[in-house]
Structure formats: C-alpha cells, structure tokens
Amino acid sequence: MYESTTQIRVRYAETDQMNVVYYGNYAQYFEIGRVESIRALGFTYKRMENEGVIMPVVELYTKFLRPATYDDLLTIQTQVRKLPESYHIEFHQDVFNEEGRLLAAGRVSLYFLDKQTWKRRNIPDDLKAALAKYF
C-alpha cells in the first residue's frame, strides 16, 4: 500500500456563516492530497499531461464525521491500496484535525485517458513502477 500525507490550513473563504468548512471544499482537499502524493512519487499531473495522459475523476464518495473550522491545520492522508493494473486508480483519503481526529473519509476514482482521444489507456509504466515498490 502506498501512503502519503499533506497538511493544509483552512482559509476563511473556505468556511460558511457557521465558521465550518463548506462540504464542497473537501473535494479540493482530496485533490491537494492526490496531487502531492503523486508528486512524492516523482511525478506531476503537468508532466503526465505533457506526456499525453489525463486523469479525470469518475467517482467521488465522502463521509463527513466532524467539522473543520477556520484556521484549523488539517492533515490529508492519501492511500493507494491496490496497485493499478489498467486504466483505473482509486485513492482512499482521510482528513484529520490537529488532535488527530478523523473529520472526513473519502474515496476517489480516476481513469487514465489519452489526452488526444479521451479513450482509456493503461497507467503509465513509470508511474506503475514507482507505485509497485509499495505493494
């Protein structure tokens, strides 16, 4: 299993009138975690796009357990629990507060697509090789 963590601080603009993080922002928090987890492997979305691969989100599930509020320091834990073998990759993501309490849990599925044709393609070999070290 591959795992990485990223920290972010809740900005005022991400909260609602109750001083609670608006639920839609968790999709962005998950994206930050995914981007940074791929970066930790030595890759970037920009590099993959330049090499002709795009990764659209095809499924997003989130369970909200506790609120985050303005100025909280959040830790986003991102896991790839299964080595991708074809065009699909799934990230499991948890958001914790500074006390280590779980605030939200999510699962995000993405496809690897050819940038020109938008047809499914297998995971890039070099990304698969980088992930394979953890399985």
Secondary structure, 3 states (H helix, E strand, C coil): CEEEEEEEECCHHHECCCCEECCCHHHHHHHHHHHHHHHHCCCCHHHHHHCCEECCEEEEEEEECCCCECCCEEEEEEEECCCCCCCEEEEEEEEECCCCCEEEEEEEEEECEECCCCCECCCCHHHHHHHHCCC
